[in-house]
């Protein structure tokens, strides 16, 4: 095959990741919720990339916890209403230049419903088909070898509860999400997309039982919040 690729220098490299609405608690106990898409999961751990000036970042550093709410394509309008809002007052200079404005009532403006969590103080967004209660396990600086040192952080969070809408679970298997039913909202180069209908191809990895990937964090999570999680 002849190589026809050309060199390119995109300003961003957001090739497509799920949108996450991170909810946290502010200093006065009020709720904050913010969209992001720099996230990936390994077992019951999630890695999040966040700007250091973000209210979400500051809340997570102070409280050590959050809820990761995963919207489907059905919640795209609510996500978009949050897109250029911030819980920081005054608005950080970088966000001000991008047209952000301060909004203390983000749940209400987005049209989302707060729900109580079991192991953290941060609320869940009940409209999202998946909500994961999490605690901060580690935090690292990003781009520490550049002029942007201190501008961003990478958080490792440990999941303690997974709340899922019954309609996305695999029939007869309460501990498995059905990928044919789950339609995550995807952001690719700042635009929203959904998954195409149906599988693109059979997967050899799918032949491996999911139970073989089960993390010890699952058992640890059952003890979070002072009471064992019954299944």
Buried (B, 14 or more C-beta within 10 A) or exposed (E): EEEEEEEEEEEEEBEEBBBBBBBBBBEEEEBBBBBBBBBEEEEBBBBBBBBBBBBBBBBBBEBBBBBBBBBBBEBBEBBEBBEEBBBBEEBBEEBBEEEBEBBBEBBEBBEBEBBEBBBBBBBBBBBBBBBBBBBBEEBEBBEEEEEEEEBBBBBBBBBBBBBBBEEBBBEEEEEBBEBEBBBBBBBEEEEBBEBEEEEEEEEEEEEEEEEEEEBEBBEEBBEBBEEEBEE
